[in-house]
Amino acid sequence: MAAHLELQGHTVNDKRARRLMRLMGIEAIYQKPRTSIPNKEHSIYSYLLRNVRIERVHQVWSTDITYVPMERGFLYLVAVMDWYSRYVLSWRLSNTMDVSFCLEALNEA
């Protein structure tokens, strides 16, 4: 919005444009990432590695999903990592939050 206003001949910085938009109830129309919506059917487990000593490769793996902002939208990135060596075993990019690209990364690892 600040860039658009500047093209119109008005000098407004980003923070002021954001604050005014928030006060007026205006929000940008674009698809936002959906990374923190839990499935009600899934169980929540306590931290299982609390007293475990990680002493060798392939003893503990972890995975995480994040999103990478792009000029027009974003991509989802999943990575599988070994905790001992801190080596990224596999990773995948996807433009949808679909389970298939996560399973591909896990199977490759």
Rosetta blueprint (number, residue, H / E / L):
1 M L
2 A H
3 A H
4 H H
5 L H
6 E H
7 L H
8 Q L
9 G L
10 H L
11 T L
12 V L
13 N L
14 D H
15 K H
16 R H
17 A H
18 R H
19 R H
20 L H
21 M H
22 R H
23 L H
24 M H
25 G L
26 I L
27 E L
28 A L
29 I L
30 Y L
31 Q L
32 K L
33 P L
34 R L
35 T L
36 S L
37 I L
38 P L
39 N L
40 K L
41 E L
42 H L
43 S L
44 I L
45 Y L
46 S L
47 Y L
48 L L
49 L L
50 R L
51 N L
52 V L
53 R L
54 I L
55 E L
56 R L
57 V L
58 H L
59 Q L
60 V L
61 W E
62 S E
63 T E
64 D E
65 I E
66 T E
67 Y E
68 V E
69 P E
70 M E
71 E L
72 R L
73 G E
74 F E
75 L E
76 Y E
77 L E
78 V E
79 A E
80 V E
81 M E
82 D E
83 W L
84 Y L
85 S L
86 R L
87 Y L
88 V E
89 L E
90 S E
91 W E
92 R E
93 L E
94 S E
95 N L
96 T L
97 M L
98 D L
99 V H
100 S H
101 F H
102 C H
103 L H
104 E H
105 A H
106 L H
107 N H
108 E H
109 A L
